[in-house]
């Protein structure tokens, strides 16, 4: 039932939207360890696959990630399913500069773009805010299953839908 509701919501937001871009924000999936640039754990690999399944009916046009392996690996199955080469957005200049670059890239896209952004627990809430979302601003370090759908409209009023995908996070 939860999957059906999510799929219906996603379809309504992305189907023929000429008024707003649709931006889908997720944190990277579970990592294998706490090193600086780890790959995904087995659970993370399953979650990346679950993300691709959840976004199967979305008409993704763009995928953005940070330069770290865990975001690239999380995005890869969804990007491949939509024949998209993910664009890596640099951390040069720090977190604020990264967030600004992601938001600027999204705003520069066509009105009908459907964008997946895979980031981190400290960047996804900031990116959502930079795109006009006023909802929850923090993401717990153990939270891997949150998915934020944002219609980015010209008037800056972006009522987001916050949902979950894959197995519930162990928080």
N, C-alpha and C positions, 0 to 999 in steps of 0.2 A: 504494500500500500504506500509506504514512504517513497519507494522508488517511482511509483506511478505519479504521485503528487509532484515530486521533483521534476520528472520528465515533462509533465503537463506545464508546470511553471516555466521551465526552460523553453519549451516549445512556444508558449505564448509570448515570451520576452524576445525570442530571436526570430520568429517567423515573420518575414516581411516587414521588419521594423524599419521604417523610413524616417521616423521621428528621432530615434536615439540609437546610439551605439549600445551594444551590450558588452559589458566587461565582466568576466568571470575571474574572481580572485581566489587563489588557494595558496596555502602554505605548502612547502615541499613535504613529501612523504617521510615516513620514519627512516632515520639514518642508522647506519651500522654501528657507529660509535661517536664519541664526543670530540674527535679530532677536528682540525681546522676545515678540511674539505672532504668529508666522508662520502662514500657511496650510500645507496639505499640498502637497508636490511631486507630480509625476506618479506617482512610485513610491509615495508615501504614499497617493494616491487609489486606486491599485490594491490596496494593502495593506488599506485600509479596506473595499473591496469584498470582498477575500479573507476578511476577518474576518466579514463578513455571510454569506458562503457557508459558512464553517466553522461558524458558529453557526445555520445554517439549520434544523437539526433540534432545536435547544435550545428549550425553552419559556420564553424570556426573559420575565420579568415586570417587571423594573426595569433602568434604565440610569443610571449615575452618571458624571459627568465633572467635571473641574476647569473653571474659567471660561475657560480659554485655548482659542483657536480650534482648535488642533491636536487637542485631545482631543474637542471637540464634533464636529469633522469626521470624526474616526476612528470615533466611535460612530454617527454619523448613518445610514449604510446598514443596519447591524444593527438599530438602533432602528426605522427605517422599515419594515424587513421584518417586524417583530413588532408594528407599530402602537403603539409606545411613545414618549412624550415624555421625552427624557432629563432628568434632574434635575441641575442644576449645583450642585456643592458648593463653597462659597466658600473662598478662601485667607485670609480675615480671621483675624488672630491668628497667621499663619505656618503653616509646614508641619506642625508637630505638631498644631495645632488642626484643620487640614484632615483629617489622617489620622484623628484622633479622631472628627470629624464623620462621615466616611465609614463607619468601623467602627460607630459608634452607629446610623447610618441602616440599615445592613445588619442589625444585631442586632434592630432594631425591626420588621423585616419578618416576614411569616408564615413558618412552618416550611417551606413548600413553595416559597418564592421562589427564582427563578433570576435572578441579578443579574450584569450586566456592569458592570465598573468600568474606565474608561479614565483612566489617569493619566500619570505621568512617571517617568523612570528613578530619580529620588530619592524618589518617593512610593509606587510600586507595591510595592517590597520592604517598606516600612514598614507599608502597609495589610495586606499578607499577614501580617506579624508581629502586627499588632493583632488579626487574626482567628484567631491561633493557629498559623500556619504557622511551622515552625522550619527550613525549608530555606535555600537560598542567599539571602543578605541584600543582595547588591549586584547592580546591573544596569549593564552597560557602556553608555556613551553611544551606541554604535553599534548597540545591541541593540534591534531593533524587532519581532522575530518571536517573542518569548517569550510564551507564554500559560500562566497558572497557574490550575488548577481546584482550588478548595478547598471541601470539604463542611464547612460550619460547624455543628458539633454542640454540644449543651448542655454536654458534659463538657470542652470546650475542646481536645480532641484532634482536630486537623484535618490528616490526612495529605494533603498536596497532590500533585497530578500536574502536573509541569512538562513542557510540550510546545512545539511550534513550529507556526506557521501561515504561509501565504503563501510567498513567495520567501525563501530564507535571507538573513539580514541580512549586510551587507558588513562583518563584523568581522575 
